[in-house]
């Protein structure tokens, strides 16, 4: 496992987290494959959008 | 995907919830929700394993700080991955580096995610609405 996850960047870890959590939420809250796929994609993109948005907002404070 | 439904009762709910906590997905396996069992095991197991591989920290029971205690509860949710954390993560945690810090969060997220699946297993086991 170390060779897979040992050197992930913050963004790669975020992608992995968003994917796994989106799929789990879809199975918890939706019925049927089509609904689950749609929800997974929607949640995954929402995770990315919010993370990148917060990153942009915090950027000035990192200087 | 579900095959013939089991007749739900309180005891079945408790057993399924406990099984699902110990091994993510096992509660759903007992309730014959095959696809959910597989997905929950892979997702929770993947997240927990990634957290440990990234040398994330795992909170112990004997912590005084409130946030550490919350971290302990979240980590404990991962069931067997929590109890085997020291065997899986032979090199020990390294939260001095960013990767280790991300790993700590991923492991806690795995525990919280598993607690959600445990609640669902309990609900299905006692005959609640199955999504």
Backbone of each chain as ProteinMPNN parsed JSONL, in Angstrom:
{"seq_chain_A": "XXXXXXXXXXXXXXXXXXXXXXXXXXXXXXXXXXXXXXXXXXXXXXXXXXXXXXXXXXXXXXX", "coords_chain_A": {"N_chain_A": [[0.813, -1.199, 0.0], [2.033, 1.17, 0.651], [3.524, 2.006, -1.559], [1.548, 2.881, -3.219], [0.095, 4.894, -1.873], [1.88, 6.291, -0.342], [3.208, 8.599, -1.213], [1.389, 10.583, -1.951], [0.191, 13.659, -3.277], [-1.326, 16.626, -1.862], [-3.527, 17.284, -3.458], [-3.987, 14.928, -4.888], [-4.654, 13.216, -2.789], [-6.985, 14.458, -2.03], [-8.575, 14.008, -4.324], [-8.846, 11.213, -4.206], [-10.132, 10.894, -1.719], [-12.521, 12.326, -2.247], [-13.649, 10.781, -4.281], [-14.068, 8.231, -3.073], [-15.747, 8.851, -0.874], [-17.914, 10.003, -2.211], [-18.939, 7.84, -3.698], [-19.673, 6.107, -1.601], [-21.621, 7.657, -0.27], [-23.498, 7.774, -2.305], [-24.369, 5.115, -2.449], [-25.464, 4.914, 0.049], [-27.604, 6.662, -0.03], [-29.081, 6.536, -2.406], [-31.097, 4.703, -4.788], [-30.733, 2.166, -7.195], [-28.733, 1.821, -10.17], [-28.313, 3.915, -12.08], [-29.15, 6.244, -10.744], [-27.342, 6.236, -8.644], [-24.851, 6.489, -9.929], [-25.16, 8.995, -11.088], [-25.475, 10.597, -8.789], [-23.015, 10.108, -7.528], [-21.17, 11.26, -9.321], [-22.027, 13.904, -9.256], [-21.636, 14.595, -6.535], [-18.887, 14.148, -6.336], [-17.827, 16.088, -8.09], [-18.791, 18.34, -6.776], [-17.373, 18.217, -4.358], [-14.765, 18.694, -5.34], [-15.057, 21.229, -6.477], [-15.767, 22.837, -4.26], [-13.486, 22.475, -2.66], [-11.442, 23.546, -4.267], [-12.401, 26.118, -4.506], [-12.316, 27.003, -1.821], [-9.592, 26.829, -1.486], [-8.718, 28.847, -3.234], [-9.81, 31.062, -1.912], [-8.312, 31.02, 0.431], [-5.789, 31.468, -0.433], [-4.581, 34.164, -0.482], [-3.847, 34.46, 2.21], [-1.722, 32.826, 2.56], [0.528, 34.049, 1.748]], "CA_chain_A": [[0.0, 0.0, 0.0], [2.875, 2.369, 0.757], [3.93, 2.473, -2.881], [0.387, 3.529, -3.837], [-0.398, 6.071, -1.165], [2.928, 6.885, 0.479], [3.707, 9.907, -1.655], [0.319, 11.35, -2.592], [0.152, 15.102, -3.012], [-2.58, 17.033, -1.221], [-4.613, 17.239, -4.441], [-4.284, 13.509, -5.181], [-5.38, 12.705, -1.618], [-8.331, 15.043, -2.12], [-9.298, 13.285, -5.375], [-9.155, 9.879, -3.689], [-11.144, 11.078, -0.668], [-13.786, 12.747, -2.868], [-14.192, 9.637, -5.03], [-14.532, 7.18, -2.149], [-16.886, 9.344, -0.089], [-19.043, 10.182, -3.126], [-19.516, 6.517, -4.008], [-20.339, 5.594, -0.399], [-22.849, 8.445, -0.067], [-24.467, 7.38, -3.341], [-24.946, 3.818, -2.061], [-26.256, 5.107, 1.269], [-28.793, 7.5, -0.169], [-29.812, 6.383, -3.673], [-31.478, 3.36, -5.212], [-30.58, 1.975, -8.642], [-27.396, 2.157, -10.665], [-28.289, 5.219, -12.749], [-29.235, 7.284, -9.701], [-26.096, 6.229, -7.862], [-23.774, 7.042, -10.76], [-25.42, 10.431, -11.209], [-25.196, 11.226, -7.492], [-21.56, 10.023, -7.289], [-20.507, 12.278, -10.145], [-22.418, 15.219, -8.74], [-20.962, 14.815, -5.243], [-17.448, 14.216, -6.593], [-17.546, 17.415, -8.643], [-19.053, 19.33, -5.725], [-16.211, 18.174, -3.448], [-13.642, 19.357, -6.003], [-15.372, 22.647, -6.65], [-15.693, 23.487, -2.948], [-12.088, 22.461, -2.199], [-10.671, 24.512, -5.063], [-12.91, 27.44, -4.117], [-11.755, 27.365, -0.504], [-8.165, 27.038, -1.741], [-8.573, 30.193, -3.804], [-10.105, 32.049, -0.87], [-7.254, 31.025, 1.451], [-4.486, 31.739, -1.047], [-3.932, 35.417, -0.046], [-3.32, 34.353, 3.579], [-0.516, 31.992, 2.571], [1.674, 34.867, 1.311]], "C_chain_A": [[0.854, 1.261, 0.0], [3.261, 2.928, -0.605], [2.79, 3.195, -3.59], [0.081, 4.884, -3.205], [0.686, 6.851, -0.428], [3.339, 8.283, 0.069], [2.634, 10.713, -2.397], [0.47, 12.84, -2.276], [-1.195, 15.406, -2.349], [-3.746, 16.883, -2.2], [-4.987, 15.795, -4.776], [-5.047, 12.872, -4.024], [-6.81, 13.214, -1.629], [-9.172, 14.306, -3.155], [-9.75, 11.917, -4.867], [-10.268, 9.953, -2.642], [-12.507, 11.384, -1.289], [-14.438, 11.579, -3.594], [-14.82, 8.616, -4.089], [-15.775, 7.634, -1.378], [-18.121, 9.534, -0.983], [-19.735, 8.857, -3.419], [-20.27, 5.969, -2.793], [-21.645, 6.335, -0.134], [-23.927, 8.042, -1.074], [-25.138, 6.06, -2.961], [-25.812, 3.953, -0.806], [-27.593, 5.776, 0.974], [-29.599, 7.282, -1.442], [-30.061, 4.919, -3.999], [-31.272, 3.263, -6.72], [-29.257, 2.511, -9.152], [-27.343, 3.572, -11.254], [-28.285, 6.363, -11.73], [-27.917, 7.386, -8.935], [-24.938, 6.829, -8.647], [-23.922, 8.559, -10.854], [-25.054, 11.158, -9.909], [-23.686, 11.229, -7.206], [-20.828, 11.114, -8.054], [-20.776, 13.679, -9.606], [-21.662, 15.535, -7.448], [-19.455, 14.968, -5.435], [-17.064, 15.611, -7.115], [-17.768, 18.512, -7.606], [-17.894, 19.386, -4.726], [-15.051, 18.961, -4.054], [-13.852, 20.867, -6.08], [-15.213, 23.403, -5.324], [-14.235, 23.56, -2.468], [-11.256, 23.492, -2.951], [-11.113, 25.941, -4.721], [-12.33, 27.902, -2.797], [-10.256, 27.62, -0.639], [-7.885, 28.434, -2.29], [-8.793, 31.259, -2.739], [-8.969, 32.154, 0.143], [-5.905, 31.454, 0.886], [-3.839, 33.041, -0.569], [-3.302, 35.308, 1.345], [-2.046, 33.529, 3.654], [0.722, 32.816, 2.212], [2.384, 35.491, 2.52]], "O_chain_A": [[0.472, 2.286, -0.565], [3.323, 4.142, -0.8], [3.031, 4.027, -4.465], [-0.158, 5.875, -3.894], [0.435, 7.954, 0.057], [3.774, 9.074, 0.907], [2.935, 11.432, -3.35], [0.828, 13.223, -1.162], [-2.08, 14.553, -2.286], [-4.821, 16.415, -1.825], [-6.166, 15.476, -4.929], [-5.97, 12.087, -4.239], [-7.738, 12.485, -1.279], [-10.34, 14.007, -2.909], [-10.895, 11.516, -5.074], [-11.221, 9.175, -2.676], [-13.518, 10.787, -0.917], [-15.655, 11.409, -3.525], [-15.958, 8.19, -4.286], [-16.74, 6.881, -1.249], [-19.242, 9.257, -0.559], [-20.962, 8.765, -3.39], [-21.369, 5.431, -2.93], [-22.659, 5.716, 0.189], [-25.11, 7.976, -0.742], [-26.347, 5.908, -3.135], [-26.771, 3.204, -0.619], [-28.593, 5.5, 1.636], [-30.711, 7.8, -1.549], [-29.341, 4.026, -3.551], [-31.608, 4.198, -7.446], [-28.727, 3.503, -8.651], [-26.425, 4.335, -10.954], [-27.516, 7.318, -11.847], [-27.446, 8.48, -8.622], [-24.138, 7.587, -8.1], [-22.952, 9.305, -10.721], [-24.403, 12.203, -9.934], [-23.143, 12.216, -6.708], [-19.973, 11.807, -7.503], [-19.879, 14.517, -9.516], [-21.113, 16.626, -7.298], [-18.819, 15.801, -4.789], [-16.108, 16.224, -6.642], [-17.026, 19.493, -7.561], [-17.485, 20.466, -4.301], [-14.43, 19.786, -3.384], [-12.956, 21.66, -5.79], [-14.602, 24.471, -5.277], [-13.804, 24.583, -1.935], [-10.466, 24.221, -2.353], [-10.29, 26.855, -4.658], [-11.902, 29.048, -2.663], [-9.711, 28.514, 0.009], [-6.945, 29.109, -1.869], [-8.054, 32.241, -2.672], [-8.687, 33.237, 0.656], [-4.984, 31.766, 1.641], [-2.645, 33.037, -0.27], [-2.322, 35.996, 1.629], [-1.363, 33.524, 4.679], [1.845, 32.333, 2.355], [3.369, 36.211, 2.354]]}, "seq_chain_B": "XXXXXXXXXXXXXXXXXXXXXXXXXXXXXXXXXXXXXXXXXXXXXXXXXXXXXXXXXXXXXXXXXXXXXXXXXXXXXXXXXXXXXXXXXXXXXXXXXXXXXXXXXXXXXXXXXXXXXXXXXXXXXXXXXXX", "coords_chain_B": {"N_chain_B": [[-28.747, -3.979, -5.163], [-30.611, -6.605, -4.091], [-31.409, -9.702, -2.677], [-33.848, -12.148, -1.765], [-35.787, -10.769, 0.836], [-34.87, -10.388, 4.266], [-36.685, -10.99, 7.24], [-37.123, -8.301, 9.268], [-35.908, -7.456, 12.56], [-35.373, -6.188, 15.892], [-33.154, -7.421, 17.13], [-31.738, -8.521, 14.99], [-31.011, -6.169, 13.737], [-29.226, -5.07, 15.626], [-27.217, -7.029, 15.675], [-26.362, -6.94, 12.99], [-25.459, -4.311, 12.88], [-23.345, -4.369, 14.736], [-21.668, -6.282, 13.539], [-21.114, -4.944, 11.171], [-19.707, -2.82, 12.138], [-17.396, -4.026, 13.211], [-16.223, -5.371, 10.967], [-16.118, -3.589, 8.147], [-18.927, -3.518, 6.057], [-19.692, -6.113, 6.595], [-22.056, -6.309, 8.045], [-24.018, -5.641, 6.165], [-23.576, -7.733, 4.462], [-24.498, -9.889, 5.974], [-27.137, -9.233, 5.883], [-27.748, -9.74, 3.329], [-27.239, -7.822, 1.38], [-25.526, -7.597, -1.087], [-24.046, -5.987, -2.975], [-23.834, -3.539, -1.666], [-22.413, -4.333, 0.591], [-19.936, -5.062, -0.534], [-19.099, -2.637, -1.704], [-18.977, -0.913, 0.532], [-17.045, -2.187, 2.084], [-14.804, -1.99, 0.41], [-14.588, 0.806, 0.074], [-14.433, 1.942, 2.721], [-12.349, 0.36, 3.721], [-10.359, 0.958, 1.838], [-9.986, 3.696, 2.229], [-9.168, 3.755, 4.922], [-6.851, 2.151, 4.781], [-5.328, 3.681, 3.044], [-4.954, 5.951, 4.625], [-3.378, 4.879, 6.672], [-1.194, 3.961, 5.199], [-0.18, 6.358, 4.401], [1.006, 7.122, 6.633], [-0.509, 8.198, 8.694], [-1.718, 9.51, 11.85], [-3.079, 7.637, 14.604], [-5.575, 7.888, 16.963], [-5.392, 7.177, 20.436], [-7.091, 5.592, 23.275], [-6.607, 6.799, 25.718], [-6.642, 9.771, 25.895], [-6.546, 13.258, 26.707], [-7.31, 15.693, 25.658], [-10.077, 17.38, 24.112], [-10.481, 17.422, 21.306], [-8.784, 15.386, 20.515], [-10.095, 13.301, 21.693], [-12.448, 13.236, 20.228], [-11.292, 12.548, 17.828], [-10.439, 9.997, 18.48], [-12.895, 8.668, 18.753], [-13.83, 8.871, 16.131], [-11.81, 7.432, 14.774], [-12.091, 4.921, 15.96], [-14.404, 4.059, 14.806], [-13.662, 2.775, 12.492], [-13.412, 0.123, 12.988], [-12.091, -3.076, 12.597], [-9.873, -2.167, 11.264], [-8.937, -0.183, 12.888], [-8.103, -1.613, 15.147], [-6.118, -3.162, 14.047], [-4.31, -1.341, 13.244], [-1.667, -0.808, 14.106], [-0.327, -3.066, 13.267], [-0.684, -2.999, 10.503], [0.453, -0.563, 9.895], [3.471, -0.595, 10.029], [5.707, 1.06, 10.178], [4.979, 3.121, 11.797], [3.303, 6.23, 12.833], [3.725, 9.41, 11.122], [3.338, 12.381, 11.55], [4.595, 14.731, 11.271], [5.107, 15.442, 8.751], [3.34, 16.665, 5.858], [1.962, 14.682, 4.386], [1.524, 12.644, 6.249], [-0.225, 13.958, 7.925], [-2.439, 14.297, 6.242], [-3.065, 11.647, 6.025], [-3.926, 11.047, 8.628], [-6.385, 12.39, 8.648], [-7.716, 11.042, 6.594], [-7.972, 8.484, 7.691], [-9.608, 8.979, 9.896], [-11.854, 9.864, 8.529], [-12.572, 7.501, 7.259], [-13.428, 6.013, 9.456], [-15.666, 7.524, 10.294], [-17.265, 7.301, 8.056], [-17.742, 4.588, 8.096], [-19.276, 4.41, 10.395], [-21.628, 5.569, 9.517], [-22.474, 3.636, 7.684], [-22.912, 1.586, 9.45], [-25.1, 2.532, 10.893], [-26.983, 2.418, 8.848], [-27.039, -0.335, 8.363], [-28.101, -1.206, 10.787], [-30.63, -0.047, 10.626], [-31.725, -1.315, 8.331], [-31.637, -3.923, 9.24], [-33.509, -3.95, 11.335], [-35.773, -3.782, 9.918], [-36.318, -1.443, 8.563], [-36.74, 1.143, 6.023], [-35.259, 0.278, 3.004], [-32.784, 1.492, 1.025]], "CA_chain_B": [[-29.05, -5.364, -5.473], [-30.942, -7.374, -2.898], [-32.15, -10.926, -2.968], [-35.034, -12.242, -0.914], [-35.612, -9.94, 2.024], [-34.942, -11.014, 5.585], [-37.675, -10.328, 8.08], [-36.338, -7.506, 10.195], [-36.254, -7.319, 13.972], [-34.407, -5.398, 16.662], [-31.936, -8.211, 17.375], [-31.009, -8.602, 13.716], [-30.434, -4.851, 13.539], [-28.072, -4.906, 16.519], [-26.161, -7.944, 15.2], [-25.845, -6.409, 11.721], [-24.702, -3.09, 13.18], [-22.084, -4.754, 15.379], [-20.832, -6.941, 12.515], [-20.685, -3.911, 10.234], [-18.68, -1.989, 12.782], [-16.154, -4.799, 13.341], [-15.666, -5.488, 9.616], [-16.972, -2.781, 7.273], [-19.646, -4.253, 5.019], [-20.149, -7.434, 7.051], [-23.461, -6.196, 8.447], [-24.829, -5.715, 4.943], [-23.413, -9.099, 3.939], [-25.433, -10.729, 6.748], [-28.492, -8.858, 5.47], [-27.825, -10.105, 1.909], [-27.099, -6.672, 0.482], [-24.194, -7.962, -1.562], [-23.299, -4.891, -3.609], [-23.514, -2.553, -0.629], [-21.353, -4.911, 1.431], [-18.66, -4.982, -1.264], [-18.714, -1.225, -1.868], [-18.614, -0.343, 1.835], [-15.763, -2.746, 2.507], [-13.733, -1.419, -0.424], [-14.433, 2.248, 0.312], [-13.927, 2.181, 4.085], [-11.036, -0.293, 3.807], [-9.421, 1.706, 1.007], [-9.691, 4.976, 2.886], [-8.391, 3.474, 6.14], [-5.528, 1.665, 4.379], [-4.592, 4.825, 2.505], [-4.568, 6.774, 5.772], [-2.263, 4.231, 7.374], [-0.034, 3.938, 4.293], [0.372, 7.721, 4.382], [1.572, 7.263, 7.977], [-1.357, 9.055, 9.509], [-1.794, 9.193, 13.273], [-4.301, 6.983, 15.092], [-5.753, 8.329, 18.34], [-5.622, 6.131, 21.429], [-8.213, 5.833, 24.197], [-6.211, 7.605, 26.875], [-6.282, 11.151, 25.531], [-7.259, 14.206, 27.563], [-7.819, 16.8, 24.849], [-11.402, 17.111, 23.542], [-10.368, 17.122, 19.883], [-8.177, 14.063, 20.411], [-11.136, 12.332, 22.06], [-13.304, 13.125, 19.037], [-10.496, 11.792, 16.86], [-10.466, 8.596, 18.913], [-14.221, 8.122, 18.408], [-13.864, 8.729, 14.668], [-10.909, 6.335, 14.392], [-12.658, 3.658, 16.45], [-15.453, 3.672, 13.857], [-13.113, 1.958, 11.404], [-13.486, -1.288, 13.396], [-10.895, -3.918, 12.604], [-8.728, -1.383, 10.779], [-8.404, 0.531, 14.048], [-7.398, -2.544, 16.032], [-4.933, -3.684, 13.357], [-3.555, -0.201, 12.702], [-0.229, -0.888, 14.393], [0.235, -4.144, 12.445], [-0.68, -2.544, 9.107], [1.372, 0.576, 9.782], [4.633, -1.06, 10.792], [6.692, 2.138, 10.36], [4.471, 4.093, 12.764], [2.827, 7.485, 12.242], [4.679, 10.487, 10.89], [2.484, 13.537, 11.285], [5.421, 15.929, 11.111], [5.028, 15.784, 7.332], [1.965, 16.918, 5.397], [1.333, 13.438, 3.967], [1.048, 11.976, 7.461], [-1.391, 14.707, 8.408], [-3.561, 13.912, 5.379], [-3.391, 10.264, 6.394], [-4.722, 11.101, 9.866], [-7.76, 12.796, 8.285], [-8.338, 9.976, 5.8], [-8.332, 7.379, 8.582], [-10.778, 9.425, 10.666], [-12.991, 9.877, 7.598], [-12.974, 6.099, 7.074], [-14.197, 5.634, 10.647], [-16.97, 8.193, 10.272], [-18.028, 6.704, 6.954], [-18.203, 3.265, 8.536], [-20.369, 4.593, 11.365], [-22.847, 5.796, 8.729], [-22.927, 2.347, 7.132], [-23.403, 0.818, 10.605], [-26.468, 3.009, 11.151], [-27.849, 1.894, 7.794], [-27.199, -1.78, 8.603], [-29.049, -1.329, 11.907], [-31.968, 0.31, 10.139], [-32.214, -2.388, 7.452], [-31.808, -5.131, 10.064], [-34.744, -3.908, 12.114], [-36.913, -3.735, 9.01], [-36.561, -0.093, 8.054], [-36.735, 1.361, 4.579], [-33.965, -0.076, 2.415], [-32.515, 2.19, -0.237]], "C_chain_B": [[-29.43, -6.085, -4.172], [-31.735, -8.612, -3.296], [-33.327, -10.974, -2.004], [-34.804, -11.548, 0.431], [-35.69, -10.764, 3.301], [-36.007, -10.275, 6.38], [-36.921, -9.595, 9.19], [-36.831, -7.585, 11.632], [-35.103, -6.61, 14.681], [-33.072, -6.125, 16.822], [-31.072, -8.287, 16.116], [-30.324, -7.261, 13.421], [-29.177, -4.661, 14.367], [-26.906, -5.787, 16.044], [-25.53, -7.404, 13.92], [-24.996, -5.162, 11.969], [-23.352, -3.437, 13.795], [-21.13, -5.384, 14.362], [-20.274, -5.907, 11.543], [-19.638, -2.99, 10.821], [-17.347, -2.749, 12.827], [-15.468, -4.925, 11.98], [-16.585, -4.717, 8.674], [-17.616, -3.623, 6.166], [-20.212, -5.582, 5.481], [-21.621, -7.416, 7.468], [-24.383, -6.309, 7.244], [-24.734, -7.093, 4.306], [-24.388, -10.036, 4.657], [-26.878, -10.468, 6.317], [-28.719, -9.094, 3.971], [-27.875, -8.899, 0.986], [-25.686, -6.746, -0.074], [-23.406, -6.771, -2.113], [-22.908, -3.822, -2.583], [-22.37, -3.059, 0.249], [-19.992, -4.738, 0.753], [-18.179, -3.526, -1.361], [-18.254, -0.635, -0.539], [-17.271, -0.888, 2.312], [-14.62, -2.096, 1.719], [-13.497, 0.062, -0.106], [-13.846, 2.532, 1.694], [-12.525, 1.583, 4.222], [-9.987, 0.474, 3.02], [-8.996, 2.999, 1.669], [-8.824, 4.765, 4.134], [-6.968, 3.027, 5.78], [-4.687, 2.805, 3.822], [-4.091, 5.716, 3.641], [-3.373, 6.191, 6.507], [-1.009, 4.206, 6.511], [0.624, 5.312, 4.21], [0.958, 8.092, 5.738], [0.811, 8.289, 8.82], [-1.374, 8.602, 10.956], [-3.123, 8.534, 13.609], [-4.426, 7.33, 16.57], [-6.043, 7.155, 19.267], [-6.737, 6.527, 22.388], [-7.839, 6.822, 25.3], [-5.779, 9.009, 26.523], [-7.139, 12.121, 26.337], [-7.937, 15.301, 26.755], [-9.139, 16.419, 24.16], [-11.318, 16.714, 22.073], [-9.745, 15.742, 19.664], [-9.209, 12.984, 20.735], [-12.113, 12.127, 20.889], [-12.598, 12.318, 17.944], [-10.5, 10.314, 17.187], [-11.791, 7.939, 18.528], [-14.325, 7.89, 16.893], [-13.014, 7.541, 14.224], [-11.486, 4.982, 14.771], [-13.743, 3.146, 15.509], [-14.955, 2.765, 12.749], [-13.031, 0.48, 11.764], [-12.156, -1.992, 13.359], [-9.66, -3.151, 12.116], [-8.108, -0.576, 11.921], [-7.557, -0.417, 14.901], [-6.131, -3.117, 15.387], [-4.014, -2.572, 12.852], [-2.055, -0.35, 12.922], [0.452, -2.006, 13.598], [0.35, -3.687, 10.988], [0.382, -1.465, 8.913], [2.626, 0.275, 10.587], [5.645, 0.056, 11.064], [6.234, 3.18, 11.377], [4.048, 5.396, 12.098], [3.945, 8.511, 12.07], [3.893, 11.744, 10.528], [3.274, 14.845, 11.203], [5.42, 16.383, 9.654], [3.57, 15.876, 6.904], [1.258, 15.614, 5.038], [0.775, 12.668, 5.167], [-0.197, 12.641, 8.029], [-2.62, 14.386, 7.567], [-4.02, 12.499, 5.755], [-4.238, 10.189, 7.649], [-6.17, 11.418, 9.538], [-8.455, 11.7, 7.5], [-8.792, 8.824, 6.705], [-9.566, 7.748, 9.41], [-12.028, 9.439, 9.78], [-13.491, 8.459, 7.349], [-13.836, 5.637, 8.247], [-15.583, 6.248, 10.65], [-17.876, 7.6, 9.189], [-18.579, 5.339, 7.383], [-19.333, 3.378, 9.554], [-21.692, 4.861, 10.64], [-23.382, 4.478, 8.165], [-23.471, 1.444, 8.248], [-24.848, 1.215, 10.923], [-27.436, 2.455, 10.102], [-28.1, 0.396, 7.991], [-28.198, -2.022, 9.738], [-30.478, -1.09, 11.426], [-32.548, -0.792, 9.242], [-32.527, -3.639, 8.273], [-33.108, -5.119, 10.852], [-35.97, -3.686, 11.233], [-37.245, -2.379, 8.459], [-36.497, -0.036, 6.538], [-35.341, 1.104, 4.026], [-33.798, 0.65, 1.093], [-31.548, 1.391, -1.075]], "O_chain_B": [[-28.618, -6.151, -3.248], [-32.62, -8.555, -4.15], [-33.751, -9.94, -1.488], [-33.767, -11.722, 1.071], [-36.471, -11.71, 3.403], [-36.2, -9.071, 6.207], [-36.174, -10.206, 9.954], [-38.023, -7.76, 11.884], [-34.011, -6.459, 14.134], [-32.004, -5.532, 16.672], [-29.851, -8.139, 16.167], [-29.2, -7.226, 12.92], [-28.173, -4.151, 13.87], [-25.757, -5.347, 16.016], [-24.307, -7.408, 13.779], [-23.949, -4.98, 11.348], [-22.33, -2.863, 13.418], [-19.942, -5.064, 14.327], [-19.113, -5.981, 11.141], [-18.792, -2.449, 10.108], [-16.297, -2.185, 12.519], [-14.281, -4.626, 11.848], [-17.713, -5.143, 8.428], [-16.932, -4.343, 5.438], [-21.112, -6.128, 4.842], [-22.341, -8.393, 7.265], [-25.406, -6.991, 7.297], [-25.686, -7.568, 3.688], [-25.028, -10.876, 4.023], [-27.728, -11.356, 6.377], [-29.746, -8.699, 3.419], [-28.491, -8.955, -0.078], [-24.775, -6.062, 0.393], [-22.242, -6.573, -1.763], [-21.806, -3.276, -2.624], [-21.469, -2.299, 0.605], [-19.022, -4.321, 1.385], [-17.007, -3.229, -1.129], [-17.246, 0.071, -0.492], [-16.458, -0.153, 2.873], [-13.602, -1.704, 2.291], [-12.355, 0.514, -0.026], [-12.874, 3.277, 1.819], [-11.624, 2.218, 4.771], [-8.854, 0.627, 3.476], [-7.819, 3.36, 1.676], [-7.868, 5.505, 4.37], [-5.999, 3.469, 6.398], [-3.488, 2.891, 4.087], [-2.949, 6.177, 3.623], [-2.467, 6.918, 6.915], [0.1, 4.402, 7.007], [1.828, 5.422, 3.979], [1.355, 9.236, 5.962], [1.388, 9.108, 9.536], [-1.078, 7.445, 11.255], [-4.151, 8.822, 12.997], [-3.498, 7.098, 17.345], [-6.825, 6.262, 18.941], [-7.26, 7.639, 22.331], [-8.683, 7.593, 25.756], [-4.652, 9.401, 26.826], [-8.307, 11.849, 26.616], [-9.01, 15.78, 27.122], [-9.303, 15.294, 23.687], [-11.997, 15.784, 21.638], [-10.128, 15.019, 18.745], [-9.209, 11.905, 20.142], [-12.541, 11.009, 20.602], [-13.215, 11.521, 17.237], [-10.557, 9.472, 16.291], [-11.818, 6.808, 18.043], [-14.833, 6.866, 16.437], [-13.446, 6.737, 13.397], [-11.389, 4.017, 14.013], [-13.977, 1.94, 15.423], [-15.747, 2.055, 12.129], [-12.623, -0.335, 10.936], [-11.199, -1.567, 14.006], [-8.537, -3.458, 12.514], [-6.905, -0.315, 11.924], [-6.451, -0.078, 15.321], [-5.192, -3.507, 16.082], [-3.058, -2.831, 12.121], [-1.261, -0.053, 12.03], [1.641, -1.924, 13.288], [1.351, -3.953, 10.322], [1.106, -1.45, 7.917], [2.826, 0.81, 11.678], [6.362, 0.01, 12.063], [7.024, 4.035, 11.778], [4.387, 5.646, 10.942], [4.958, 8.485, 12.768], [3.795, 12.12, 9.36], [2.696, 15.925, 11.081], [5.692, 17.545, 9.352], [2.688, 15.257, 7.498], [0.079, 15.449, 5.35], [-0.32, 12.11, 5.098], [-1.098, 11.979, 8.544], [-3.716, 14.22, 8.103], [-5.216, 12.21, 5.794], [-5.158, 9.376, 7.739], [-7.083, 10.795, 10.08], [-9.642, 11.446, 7.703], [-9.867, 8.259, 6.505], [-10.46, 6.923, 9.6], [-13.117, 9.074, 10.222], [-14.697, 8.236, 7.24], [-14.845, 4.957, 8.059], [-16.564, 5.578, 10.971], [-19.078, 7.424, 9.384], [-19.718, 4.986, 7.078], [-20.24, 2.545, 9.578], [-22.751, 4.431, 11.097], [-24.589, 4.235, 8.167], [-24.375, 0.64, 8.02], [-25.7, 0.366, 11.184], [-28.561, 2.072, 10.422], [-29.22, -0.085, 7.813], [-29.032, -2.924, 9.662], [-31.403, -1.827, 11.77], [-33.716, -1.158, 9.376], [-33.527, -4.319, 8.047], [-33.741, -6.161, 11.021], [-37.067, -3.433, 11.732], [-38.341, -2.172, 7.937], [-36.234, -1.034, 5.867], [-34.358, 1.652, 4.526], [-34.573, 0.449, 0.158], [-31.194, 1.81, -2.177]]}, "name": "protein", "num_of_chains": 2, "seq": "XXXXXXXXXXXXXXXXXXXXXXXXXXXXXXXXXXXXXXXXXXXXXXXXXXXXXXXXXXXXXXXXXXXXXXXXXXXXXXXXXXXXXXXXXXXXXXXXXXXXXXXXXXXXXXXXXXXXXXXXXXXXXXXXXXXXXXXXXXXXXXXXXXXXXXXXXXXXXXXXXXXXXXXXXXXXXXXXXXXXXXXXXXXXXXXXXX"}
